[in-house]
Amino acid sequence: MLPSIFISHGAPTLALEDVPARRFLREAASHLPERPTVILVASAHWGTRTPVVSAMARNTTIHDFGQMFPRALFEMRYDAPGAPGLAERAADLLAGAGLASRMDDRRGLDHGAWVPLSQMYPGADIPVLQVSIQPHLGPAHHLDLGRALAPLRKEGVLIIGSGSFTHNLEEFFGQAADAPEPDWVAAFADWVDDALREGRLPDLLGYRYQAPFAVRNHPTDEHLLPLYVALGAAGMAPRTERLHRSASYGVLRMDAYAFTDESDAATAQAA
């Protein structure tokens, strides 16, 4: 069974820069036990009041970033097939969990989805759909959202939470790509890593009050919320594996994680 994964997509220029996080993404598929049949992405860059599932037959590429970024980014396309059938199934799962949702057959892939996927699966030949996040509802809601979608993992679906392990744009602008990582970034990232590995779910849900420098690293929640979707999609007893650790521009931690359920290992051993 495929794990659910969290990846940090960082700045849009991740698709162009030779940095450790990009090199990791280019090899990330090798960490998975099989090639996914469909990819479902919860991106920090699609926020709605209630969950929405994208249902295009063929995705378009949304260049949802400012003109200060290189022209080469605007010329990139990742028009992967969509998965309207799976979108309906995902919406049904959400409804079954008490999460009212709807489908959108007009929205393509934002850069939180297509930038990392262009490195992981550059052929753009795996169907992709997205589920929106609800930034005003916080971590516990997104854990439940992920848990509602967990059955899809048994159907060969790779569930990705795409955000950023740390994300403060005010601190980001003006930094050099190889700037040293400040202590306040490292302290926060180390705390979250420890909490994930130790299964301290209540602490993780209350990270804004528990973690050191939480608000400085995440002035708003939206770039960490996909982590909870990925964590929830692993099931009720998630196991954590860190796949990657690095920092870009000093203040952007680019860590990535895989999550599996304790029962996955037992099932594999029985098989």
N, C-alpha and C positions, 0 to 999 in steps of 0.2 A: 504494500500500500504506500502511496506517495505521502511524504510528510506535508505539512503546511509550512510555509516559510515566510519570514520577514526579511525584507531587503531595504537598505537605505539608498534612495536614488540621488540624494544630494542635489547639486545644481544641475540644470539641463546640460551644461557642458561636459557632464560625465560621459556623454556619448562620443566626445571628441578627444578628451585628455588622456594621456598615458599615466594613470594613477593606479595605486593598488586596488581600489574598489572596482575600477573598470576591468582590470586584469582578473579579479576574482569572478566577476559576473560572466566573463567569457568562458570560464571553466565551471561555472556553477552547475550546469546541467549534469556534469559528471558526478556530482554529489547525490543525485537522485537515483532511485533503484530502477526507474524505467522512464521512457519518454511519455509525457502526459498526452492524453487524448484531447483535452481542453484545458485552458488556463483561465482562472477566475481571479481578477485583481481587485483588491480594495485599496484604492489610491487616496492619498491625502489631498489630491487636487480635484476631487469631486465630492462636494458636500451638499446635502439636501436635508429638508426637514424630516422626511421619512425615507426608508431605504428604497432605492431605485436600482433596477438591474438593466444593463444595456442589452439590446436585442437586435442589433443590426445584423443583416445577412453578410455584409462585407464592411469591415471597419474603415473609417477614415482616420487621418492623423491630425490631432489637434495640437497646434503650436501655441500653447497657452503660457507664453512668457514674453517679456518685454523686448523691444527692439535693440536694447543694449547688448544682446547676445549675438554671437557670430551668425552671419548669413547662412553658413553651412548647416546650422541647426534647422533653419526654416526650409531648407531644401531636402531634409531627411523625411522619409515616409516609412510608415509601418502599417500598411493596409492589410493586416491579417484577416482571415475569415472570421466572421462572427459565429455565434452559437445561439440562435433564437430559441431552439428547442430546450437547451439547458437553461436559458434565461427563465423560461416558464417553470421549469422544475425548481430552480433556485427561489423564484418568487413564491412557489407553493410551500417550500420548506420554511421560508421566513414567515409566511402566514400561519403555518402550523405551529410555529413557536410564539405566536401572538405578536409578530412584528408586521404590521400592515405595510405592504410594499406595492410597487407598480413596476411596469416595464417601460423602457424608452427605446424606440426603434430608430432614433435619429442621432443619437450621440455616439461619437467615435471614441478613440483612445487618447486620453490626456498624457502629458509627458511623464507623469508618475507611473504610467503603465508602459508606454512605448519606448522610453529611453532605456530602462533596464532590460526589457524584452529584446530590444534590438541588439543587445550584447549577448544575452543568454541563448536566444533562438533567432539568429539573424535572417534565416530564411523566411520568416513571417508566414510559415505554413501550418502553424497550429492554431485552431480557432481560439479566439480570446473574447471574453466579456468582462465587464466590470460591475461591481456593486458599490454604491455610494456609501459614504460615511455620514454621520450626523454629529458634527463638531460640538453642538450644544448639549449632547447627551452623555458624554464622558466615557471613561474606560469600561465600566460594568456593562453598559449597553452594547459596546462593541465586542466584549467577550461573549455575550449572549448571541450576537449576530453571527460570530464565527462558529459557535456551537450549533446554531441552527443549520449552518451550511456543511457541517462536518461529514454527513453521509456522502457527500459528493466525492470525498477522497476515495471511497470504496469503488467509485465508478471511473477511476483514472483521471480525475480532475486535480490539477495542481492549484491550490489556493495560495495566493501570494498577498501578503500585506506589504504595501510599498509606501514608505514614509521616510523618516530620518531619525536615527538614534538620538541625535541632538539637532536643534533647529532654531537658531536665533538670527534672523536676517539683519538686524541692526548691528550685531557683532560680526556678521559675515562680510558685508561690503567693505572693501578696502584691504582685506586680508590677502596675503600672497598664498598661492596654491600650496606651497610647502611650509607655511607658517607653523611654528611649534604649537602643540596642543596645550591650552591653559589648564591649570590645576582644577578650575571649577568645572571644566568639561570632563576631565578624567574622573573626578570624584563622582559625578553623576552617573557616568557610563558604568563605572565599576559597581556602583550600588545597584543599578538595574540588572547588570549581569549576575551579581550574587543572588538577587531576589529571584531571578528566573531559574537559576540552577538549583536553588534551595526550595523552590516551589512555594515562595512566600506570597501567595495570591492576594491576601488582604493588603499587604504592603504595596504590591504593584498597583492594585486598584486605587489606593490612596497615595500614589507616588508624589502628587503635588504638595502633600503635607509631610511625607516621610523622607523623600530623597533629598540629598544635599544639592543645593543650587537648582532645584527642579524648575522654578519659574524662569530663572535666567536662561536655562537651556531650552525651555519650551514656554515662551511667553503665552502661547496659545497651544491647545491640545492637538490640533489636527494631524501633525506629522508623527505623533507617537500612537495615535489611535489605531492605525493599521497593525501595529504590533499585537494589540489585543484581539483583533479579528483572527490573525494567524494563530495566536495562542489558543483561542477558543475553538478554532477549526480542528485542533489536534484531539479534542475530546475532553472528557471530564478529568483525566489524570495525565496531563501532558508531561512529556520528557523533553528536556532542552539540550540542544547542541549548538554551540556557537560555530558558525561556518567561516566567519571573517571578522577581522578587527582592523580598522585603520581610521585615520582622520584626514580630511581635506580642508584646506583653508584654515587650519587650526581648530576652528570651532564646530565643524561638521563631522561628527562621528559617523562612520559609514558601516557600522557593524551589521552583520546578517546572522540569522538564526534559523534552524530547522526545529520543528516541533512534531513529535509523534505521541501517540497514546500508549500507555503502559500495556494495554491489551494488544497493541499491534505486535509487540515482541512475542507475546505468548502465542498469538495466532500463527506467526511465522515459524516458531519452534514446533508447534503442533503439525504444521504442514510439512 
